[in-house]
Amino acid sequence: MTTISYDCQAVLKSLDAYRNGELTSAETEAFAAHLAACRHCLCVEQHEQALLERLRATCRDCCPEALRQRILTLCDDPKCRGD
């Protein structure tokens, strides 16, 4: 069994994958262990998470309704889904 470990560079490069649940369970465990041990990476992760939450809250209704409907219509198109 191979042990996975992350250094700061790998953690900072993989924050989005971690946040989006794209890592394997072993990778997630190693990633979380690094965050628990590295104050710098933890602070960066917390800062980015707070920024994303703020953007979501602020920009929730920024999209014009006509554009939103057009996007939703395109998402229903089987060609867009790869059906």
C-alpha positions in Angstrom: 0.0 0.0 0.0 1.4 3.4 -1.0 1.3 6.2 1.5 0.1 9.5 0.0 1.5 12.7 1.3 1.2 16.3 0.2 3.7 19.1 0.4 2.6 22.8 0.4 2.9 23.2 -3.3 0.8 20.1 -4.0 -1.8 21.2 -1.5 -2.1 24.7 -2.9 -2.3 23.4 -6.4 -5.1 20.9 -5.5 -7.3 23.0 -3.3 -10.2 23.1 -5.9 -10.1 19.3 -6.3 -10.2 18.9 -2.6 -13.0 21.3 -2.1 -15.0 19.8 -5.0 -14.6 16.2 -3.7 -12.5 15.1 -6.7 -9.8 13.4 -4.6 -9.8 9.7 -3.7 -10.5 8.9 -0.1 -6.8 8.3 0.5 -5.9 11.6 -1.1 -8.5 13.4 0.9 -7.2 11.9 4.1 -3.6 12.9 3.3 -4.7 16.3 2.2 -6.6 16.9 5.4 -3.6 15.6 7.4 -1.4 18.2 5.7 -3.9 21.0 6.4 -4.1 19.9 10.1 -0.3 20.1 10.4 0.4 23.2 8.2 -0.9 26.5 9.4 0.0 28.3 6.2 -2.0 26.0 3.9 -4.9 25.9 6.3 -5.0 29.7 6.3 -5.0 29.8 2.5 -7.7 27.2 2.3 -9.9 29.0 4.9 -9.3 32.4 3.1 -10.3 30.9 -0.3 -13.3 29.2 1.2 -14.5 32.4 2.7 -14.0 34.3 -0.5 -16.0 31.6 -2.5 -18.8 31.8 0.0 -18.8 35.6 -0.2 -18.9 35.5 -4.0 -21.8 33.0 -4.0 -23.8 35.1 -1.6 -23.0 38.4 -3.4 -23.4 37.2 -7.0 -26.4 34.9 -6.5 -28.8 37.1 -8.4 -26.3 38.9 -10.7 -27.2 36.9 -13.8 -30.0 38.4 -15.8 -33.1 36.2 -15.9 -33.0 36.0 -19.8 -29.5 34.6 -19.6 -30.3 32.2 -16.8 -33.2 30.8 -18.9 -31.1 30.5 -22.0 -28.5 28.6 -20.0 -31.1 26.3 -18.5 -32.6 25.6 -21.9 -29.1 24.7 -23.3 -28.5 22.4 -20.4 -31.7 20.5 -21.3 -30.5 20.1 -24.9 -29.3 16.5 -25.4 -26.4 17.7 -27.5 -25.0 19.6 -24.5 -25.4 16.6 -22.2 -23.7 14.3 -24.6 -26.8 12.1 -25.0 
